[in-house]
């Protein structure tokens, strides 16, 4: 009986030792991050995205962001519609043309804002070029990222406003990174450039500006926006809201901390860090405002990119104008 009692006592002790103890239960695993595939052209306006990624803002918001560089807004638009990417930094003209062709684009966050008082886009020529102003452009070859894109429309509007027949200007498609070499090899007469490519080209001393054609659209307007499809927003509302919230915080920081963010844009674009630090930085919008989008829609209709205009509100996510949840 003593031996049997000892055995039962030992078994009870062993069972108690193996039983789960609430005080020492394993902590629950952290929730899995929501993946988002993002693509953009390596320009200065991607700075907020890079800042948020490097400083862990997305991860703290429960997002796992993958960033892939692209060459043009039109290619990004096609990739987002096909589902290859979830969100893209798409030029406004690509969004406009996609919208009128029934592609379900919606803007969820602003990006580059053009200001005539502080232009970040200019037309460059060789330093010894005979071209001095817009009046010298008839018959000349000008680069644009894509025919009928923002640069194409703005150059035509700018020329016409100053009494030059824009139909006499010739356009060729060329990535911005290839513009300086094309100018030096005299394959084009004029190159359209945005920062950081613009400042890097000017820093060589080989080129000069002959004007800022974005003025032809408006003195203030939005050139590009972070966009996705309406279906993606409807199926991933919470993730999109978190992305928008992070981007607004990052944009506020980027607008006020140019020196601190210069290394980020230098690394992503491959330009000299010294040039990134010295260059004029772009202005970034904090909210989507239809008044800053409508001028591009009207210009697109005027130059036959689309058949007729429509309200800018139609391209904005129904949730984007409200503070995210």
C-alpha positions as CSV (number, residue, x, y, z in Angstrom):
1,X,0.0,0.0,0.0
2,X,2.9,2.4,0.8
3,X,4.5,1.6,-2.5
4,X,1.2,2.0,-4.4
5,X,0.6,5.3,-2.6
6,X,4.0,6.5,-3.5
7,X,3.5,5.6,-7.1
8,X,0.2,7.5,-7.3
9,X,1.7,10.5,-5.6
10,X,4.6,10.6,-8.1
11,X,2.2,10.1,-11.1
12,X,0.1,13.0,-9.9
13,X,3.1,15.2,-9.5
14,X,4.3,14.3,-13.0
15,X,0.9,15.0,-14.5
16,X,0.8,18.4,-12.8
17,X,4.2,19.2,-14.1
18,X,3.2,18.4,-17.7
19,X,-0.2,20.2,-17.5
20,X,-0.2,23.6,-19.2
21,X,0.2,26.6,-16.9
22,X,-1.7,29.7,-17.8
23,X,0.9,32.0,-16.3
24,X,3.6,30.6,-18.5
25,X,1.6,30.0,-21.7
26,X,3.4,30.8,-25.0
27,X,2.7,34.4,-26.2
28,X,0.6,34.5,-29.4
29,X,2.5,35.0,-32.6
30,X,2.4,38.6,-34.1
31,X,-0.1,39.0,-36.9
32,X,1.3,38.3,-40.3
33,X,2.2,41.3,-42.4
34,X,0.0,42.1,-45.4
35,X,2.1,42.1,-48.6
36,X,1.7,44.9,-51.1
37,X,3.6,45.0,-54.4
38,X,4.4,48.6,-55.4
39,X,6.1,49.9,-58.5
40,X,7.3,53.3,-59.6
41,X,9.6,55.2,-61.9
42,X,12.8,56.2,-60.0
43,X,12.1,59.9,-59.7
44,X,12.3,62.3,-56.8
45,X,8.5,61.9,-56.1
46,X,9.1,58.4,-54.7
47,X,11.0,59.8,-51.7
48,X,8.1,59.3,-49.2
49,X,7.8,55.6,-50.2
50,X,11.5,55.1,-49.7
51,X,11.5,56.9,-46.4
52,X,8.6,54.9,-45.0
53,X,10.2,51.7,-46.1
54,X,13.7,52.4,-44.7
55,X,12.3,53.6,-41.3
56,X,9.9,50.7,-40.8
57,X,6.7,52.8,-41.0
58,X,5.0,50.2,-43.3
59,X,6.0,47.3,-41.1
60,X,4.6,49.0,-38.0
61,X,1.4,49.5,-39.9
62,X,1.3,45.7,-40.6
63,X,2.4,46.0,-44.3
64,X,5.2,44.2,-46.1
65,X,6.0,46.4,-49.1
66,X,8.0,45.2,-52.1
67,X,9.2,48.1,-54.3
68,X,10.1,47.5,-58.0
69,X,11.4,50.2,-60.3
70,X,9.8,50.8,-63.7
71,X,10.6,52.9,-66.8
72,X,7.4,54.7,-67.6
73,X,4.0,55.5,-66.2
74,X,2.2,53.8,-69.0
75,X,4.0,50.5,-68.3
76,X,3.1,50.9,-64.6
77,X,-0.5,51.4,-65.5
78,X,-0.6,48.2,-67.5
79,X,1.1,46.3,-64.8
80,X,-1.4,47.4,-62.1
81,X,-4.4,46.7,-64.3
82,X,-3.1,43.2,-65.1
83,X,-2.6,42.5,-61.4
84,X,1.2,42.1,-61.6
85,X,1.4,44.9,-59.0
86,X,-1.0,46.1,-56.4
87,X,-0.2,49.9,-56.3
88,X,1.7,52.0,-58.7
89,X,2.9,55.6,-59.0
90,X,1.2,56.4,-62.3
91,X,1.4,59.6,-64.3
92,X,-1.8,61.5,-64.4
93,X,-2.1,61.2,-68.2
94,X,-1.8,57.4,-68.1
95,X,-4.6,57.3,-65.4
96,X,-6.8,59.6,-67.5
97,X,-6.5,57.6,-70.7
98,X,-7.0,54.3,-68.8
99,X,-10.1,55.7,-67.2
100,X,-11.8,56.7,-70.4
101,X,-11.0,53.2,-71.9
102,X,-12.8,51.5,-69.1
103,X,-9.8,50.5,-67.0
104,X,-10.8,50.6,-63.3
105,X,-8.1,52.9,-62.1
106,X,-8.6,54.9,-58.9
107,X,-6.2,57.3,-57.2
108,X,-5.6,56.7,-53.5
109,X,-2.8,59.1,-52.6
110,X,-1.2,62.2,-54.2
111,X,2.3,62.5,-55.4
112,X,4.1,65.1,-57.5
113,X,2.5,68.6,-57.6
114,X,3.8,71.0,-60.3
115,X,4.2,74.6,-59.2
116,X,5.0,77.3,-61.9
117,X,6.8,79.3,-59.2
118,X,9.2,76.4,-58.6
119,X,9.3,74.2,-61.7
120,X,10.8,70.8,-61.4
121,X,10.3,69.9,-65.0
122,X,12.1,71.7,-67.9
123,X,13.1,71.4,-71.5
124,X,16.9,71.1,-72.0
125,X,19.1,71.7,-75.0
126,X,22.8,71.6,-75.6
127,X,24.6,74.6,-74.3
128,X,25.6,75.8,-77.8
129,X,22.2,75.0,-79.4
130,X,20.6,77.7,-81.6
131,X,17.3,77.0,-79.8
132,X,16.6,79.9,-77.4
133,X,12.9,79.8,-76.7
134,X,9.6,78.2,-77.6
135,X,9.5,80.1,-80.8
136,X,12.4,78.0,-82.1
137,X,10.6,74.7,-81.6
138,X,8.7,74.2,-84.9
139,X,10.3,71.3,-86.8
140,X,12.4,70.3,-83.8
141,X,12.5,66.8,-82.2
142,X,11.6,66.7,-78.5
143,X,11.7,63.7,-76.2
144,X,8.8,62.5,-74.1
145,X,8.5,59.3,-72.0
146,X,5.5,58.2,-74.1
147,X,3.6,59.8,-77.0
148,X,0.4,61.5,-75.7
149,X,1.8,61.4,-72.1
150,X,2.0,64.4,-69.7
151,X,5.2,65.8,-71.3
152,X,3.7,65.5,-74.8
153,X,0.5,67.3,-73.8
154,X,2.2,70.0,-71.8
155,X,4.7,70.9,-74.5
156,X,1.9,71.2,-77.0
157,X,-0.3,73.4,-74.7
158,X,2.7,75.5,-73.7
159,X,3.7,76.1,-77.4
160,X,0.2,77.0,-78.5
161,X,-0.3,79.4,-75.7
162,X,2.7,81.3,-76.9
163,X,1.6,81.5,-80.5
164,X,3.6,78.5,-81.8
165,X,1.8,75.8,-83.8
166,X,2.4,72.7,-81.7
167,X,1.5,70.4,-84.5
168,X,4.8,71.4,-86.2
169,X,6.8,69.9,-83.3
170,X,8.1,66.3,-83.6
171,X,8.1,64.0,-80.7
172,X,10.0,60.8,-79.9
173,X,9.7,58.4,-77.0
174,X,12.7,58.2,-74.8
175,X,13.3,57.3,-71.1
176,X,14.5,60.3,-69.1
177,X,17.8,58.6,-68.2
178,X,18.6,58.4,-72.0
179,X,17.9,62.1,-72.7
180,X,21.3,63.6,-72.0
181,X,23.1,61.2,-74.2
182,X,20.5,61.6,-77.0
183,X,21.1,65.4,-76.8
184,X,24.8,65.1,-77.0
185,X,24.6,62.7,-79.9
186,X,22.1,65.1,-81.6
187,X,19.5,62.4,-82.0
188,X,17.0,64.9,-80.5
189,X,17.0,68.7,-80.3
190,X,15.2,69.1,-77.0
191,X,14.8,66.9,-74.0
192,X,12.1,66.9,-71.4
193,X,13.4,66.1,-67.9
194,X,12.2,65.9,-64.3
195,X,14.3,65.7,-61.2
196,X,16.6,64.0,-60.4
197,X,17.6,63.5,-64.0
198,X,17.1,67.3,-64.7
199,X,19.5,68.5,-62.0
200,X,22.1,65.8,-62.8
201,X,22.1,66.9,-66.5
202,X,22.4,70.6,-65.6
203,X,25.2,69.9,-63.2
204,X,27.4,68.7,-66.1
205,X,27.4,72.2,-67.6
206,X,26.6,70.7,-71.1
207,X,23.0,71.8,-71.2
208,X,20.7,74.7,-70.5
209,X,16.9,75.2,-70.1
210,X,14.6,76.8,-72.6
211,X,11.5,76.7,-70.6
212,X,9.1,74.9,-68.3
213,X,6.2,73.5,-70.4
214,X,4.2,72.2,-67.6
215,X,3.0,75.8,-67.3
216,X,0.9,75.0,-70.4
217,X,-1.4,72.8,-68.3
218,X,-1.8,75.0,-65.2
219,X,0.3,77.0,-62.7
220,X,-0.5,74.3,-60.1
221,X,-1.6,70.8,-60.9
222,X,-0.9,67.2,-59.9
223,X,1.4,65.3,-62.3
224,X,1.2,61.8,-60.8
225,X,-0.6,59.9,-58.1
226,X,-0.4,56.5,-56.3
227,X,-3.1,54.5,-57.9
228,X,-4.6,51.0,-57.9
229,X,-7.8,49.4,-59.2
230,X,-11.3,49.8,-57.7
231,X,-11.5,46.1,-57.3
232,X,-8.3,46.0,-55.3
233,X,-9.5,48.8,-53.0
234,X,-12.8,47.0,-52.4
235,X,-11.1,43.8,-51.5
236,X,-8.3,45.3,-49.5
237,X,-9.8,48.4,-47.9
238,X,-7.9,48.1,-44.7
239,X,-4.5,47.5,-46.3
240,X,-5.1,50.4,-48.7
241,X,-6.1,52.7,-45.8
242,X,-2.9,51.8,-43.9
243,X,-0.8,52.5,-47.0
244,X,-2.4,55.9,-47.5
245,X,-2.0,56.8,-43.8
246,X,1.7,55.9,-43.9
247,X,2.3,57.7,-47.1
248,X,0.8,60.9,-45.8
249,X,3.1,60.8,-42.7
250,X,6.0,60.1,-44.9
251,X,5.1,62.9,-47.4
252,X,4.9,65.5,-44.6
253,X,8.4,64.4,-43.5
254,X,9.8,64.4,-47.0
255,X,8.5,67.8,-47.8
256,X,10.3,69.3,-44.8
257,X,13.5,67.2,-44.7
258,X,15.2,67.4,-48.1
259,X,18.7,67.0,-46.8
260,X,17.9,64.0,-44.8
261,X,16.1,62.2,-47.6
262,X,18.6,63.0,-50.4
263,X,20.6,59.8,-49.8
264,X,17.5,57.7,-50.2
265,X,16.7,59.1,-53.7
266,X,20.4,59.0,-54.7
267,X,20.6,55.3,-53.8
268,X,17.3,54.4,-55.6
269,X,17.9,56.4,-58.8
270,X,21.7,55.8,-59.0
271,X,22.6,59.5,-59.2
272,X,25.6,61.1,-57.4
273,X,24.7,61.7,-53.7
274,X,26.1,65.2,-54.0
275,X,23.8,66.0,-56.8
276,X,20.8,64.6,-54.9
277,X,21.7,66.8,-52.0
278,X,22.1,70.0,-54.1
279,X,19.2,69.6,-56.5
280,X,15.9,71.3,-56.2
281,X,13.4,68.9,-54.8
282,X,9.8,68.4,-56.1
283,X,6.7,69.4,-54.3
284,X,4.5,66.6,-53.0
285,X,0.8,66.8,-52.4
286,X,-0.7,65.8,-49.1
287,X,-4.3,65.3,-50.2
288,X,-6.1,64.4,-53.4
289,X,-7.7,67.6,-54.6
290,X,-9.9,67.4,-57.8
291,X,-9.0,71.0,-58.6
292,X,-5.4,70.0,-59.1
293,X,-6.4,67.1,-61.4
294,X,-9.0,68.7,-63.6
295,X,-6.5,70.9,-65.7
296,X,-4.8,67.7,-67.0
297,X,-8.1,66.1,-68.0
298,X,-9.1,69.3,-69.8
299,X,-5.8,69.4,-71.7
300,X,-6.0,65.8,-72.6
301,X,-9.4,66.4,-74.2
302,X,-8.2,69.5,-76.0
303,X,-5.3,67.6,-77.6
304,X,-7.2,64.5,-78.6
305,X,-5.7,62.1,-76.0
306,X,-9.3,61.5,-74.9
307,X,-12.6,62.3,-76.7
308,X,-14.1,64.5,-74.1
309,X,-13.5,65.6,-70.5
310,X,-15.0,64.3,-67.3
311,X,-15.1,65.3,-63.6
312,X,-11.8,64.6,-61.8
313,X,-13.7,63.1,-58.9
314,X,-14.5,60.1,-61.1
315,X,-10.9,58.9,-60.9
316,X,-10.5,59.2,-57.1
317,X,-11.2,56.4,-54.7
318,X,-14.4,57.1,-52.9
319,X,-12.5,56.7,-49.6
320,X,-9.4,58.8,-50.6
321,X,-10.8,62.2,-49.9
322,X,-11.7,61.2,-46.3
323,X,-9.2,60.7,-43.5
324,X,-8.3,57.0,-43.5
325,X,-9.8,54.9,-40.7
